[in-house]
Amino acid sequence: PLIANLEPSEYGNLSKLSVIDFNYNLLSGTVPTELYSLPQLEQLDLNDNFLGGTISPLIANLEPSEYGNLSKLSVIDFNYNLLSGTVPTELYSLPQLEQLDLNDNFLGGTISPLIANLE
């Protein structure tokens, strides 16, 4: 397995990357917001690691900015990590999102009715 922290300094040069699949490793730290600056990203799979912290609402930033535009993102798989906090309602505004897997974390709060916006 890959054993490391996710270091955000290199992500900005990966503007054509469409799939990130780091599942089943020993990654720790937080999910870097720099991952959300990849405009071609369709799949973000970080399951079965030791990633903690919260899920940033910046993941659903649909306006071009320093955090990019994730309008093509269709799969988010963060299951089996150490994420905490609540599920940002901004996730439900991702227009292509088809799969959202957050099981086996430490997330709390309520599930927003906006989840019905996902097709």
Secondary structure, DSSP 8 states (H G I E B T S, - for coil): ----B--GGGGGG-TT--EEE--SS--EEE--GGGGG-TT--EEE--SSEEEE---GGGG--S-STT---TT--EEE--SSEEEE---GGGGG-TT--EEE--SSEE-S---GGGGG--
